[in-house]
Amino acid sequence: MMRACVIEFKGNWDDHLPLMEFAYNNSFHASIGMAPYEALYGRKCRSPICWDIEGLRQLEGPELVQETVDKIQIVKQCLRAAQDRQKSYVDQHRREMEYDVGEKFF
């Protein structure tokens, strides 16, 4: 994402860092199964595009706590699955290395 912005905005790409951060935090991440903002705050981010939508459900008190706990469990499960998937990929390409006493290696 940053590479695309650097190419697009050329010399003043750093002026757009807040927008890049917003886009990154609100983009779906396969490893956690949701956007980082949603994982952190327990709800989707309401961008200016969404501000005029009527009838959005408001969570309060214990309902908000329970939904946050549920989201945390989902994130943990998704991260565990992503770690297992990444480990199995690495293990497919791993070679067992053996060294003798006194042998030099880097």
C-alpha positions in Angstrom: 0.0 0.0 0.0 2.8 2.4 0.9 4.7 1.6 -2.3 1.6 2.5 -4.4 1.2 5.8 -2.5 4.9 6.7 -2.9 4.6 6.1 -6.6 1.3 8.0 -6.9 2.2 11.0 -4.7 5.9 11.1 -5.6 7.7 13.9 -3.7 5.0 14.6 -1.1 3.9 11.1 -0.2 4.6 11.8 3.5 1.9 14.4 3.5 -0.6 11.6 2.9 0.6 9.3 5.7 -2.5 9.9 7.8 -4.7 8.8 4.9 -2.5 5.7 4.4 -2.8 4.9 8.1 -6.6 5.2 7.9 -6.8 3.0 4.8 -4.5 0.4 6.4 -6.4 0.3 9.7 -9.8 -0.1 7.9 -8.7 -2.7 5.3 -9.6 -6.3 5.8 -6.7 -8.4 7.1 -7.0 -12.1 6.3 -4.8 -13.1 9.3 -7.3 -11.7 11.8 -10.4 -12.0 9.7 -11.3 -8.3 10.0 -9.8 -4.8 9.9 -7.4 -3.8 12.7 -9.7 -0.9 13.7 -12.6 -3.4 14.1 -10.4 -5.7 16.1 -9.3 -2.9 18.4 -12.6 -1.1 19.0 -15.1 -4.0 18.4 -17.0 -2.2 15.6 -16.4 -1.0 12.1 -15.1 2.5 11.6 -17.6 5.1 10.7 -16.0 7.1 8.0 -17.4 10.3 6.7 -19.2 8.3 4.0 -21.2 6.4 6.7 -22.1 9.5 8.8 -25.4 10.1 7.0 -26.6 6.5 7.3 -29.7 6.4 9.6 -30.6 3.6 12.0 -27.2 2.3 12.9 -27.5 0.2 16.0 -25.8 1.6 19.1 -24.3 -0.8 21.6 -24.2 0.1 25.3 -23.0 -1.3 28.5 -22.8 -5.1 28.9 -23.8 -5.7 25.3 -20.7 -3.8 24.2 -18.5 -5.7 26.6 -19.8 -9.0 25.4 -19.4 -8.2 21.7 -15.9 -7.0 22.4 -15.1 -10.3 24.2 -16.5 -12.2 21.3 -14.4 -10.2 18.8 -11.3 -10.9 20.8 -12.0 -14.6 20.7 -12.5 -14.5 16.9 -9.2 -12.5 16.5 -7.3 -15.1 18.6 -8.8 -18.0 16.6 -7.9 -16.3 13.3 -4.4 -15.4 14.4 -3.8 -19.0 15.6 -5.0 -20.3 12.2 -2.8 -17.8 10.3 0.2 -18.8 12.5 -0.4 -22.5 11.8 -0.8 -21.8 8.1 2.4 -19.8 8.0 4.3 -22.4 10.1 3.3 -25.2 7.8 4.5 -23.2 4.8 7.8 -22.5 6.4 8.2 -26.2 7.5 7.7 -27.3 3.9 10.9 -25.4 2.9 12.9 -26.0 6.0 16.0 -28.2 5.9 17.5 -29.9 8.9 21.0 -28.6 9.4 23.7 -30.7 11.2 26.9 -29.3 12.5 30.0 -31.0 13.9 32.0 -29.7 16.9 34.5 -27.1 15.8 32.8 -26.5 12.4 32.4 -22.8 11.5 29.1 -21.5 10.2 27.4 -18.2 9.7 
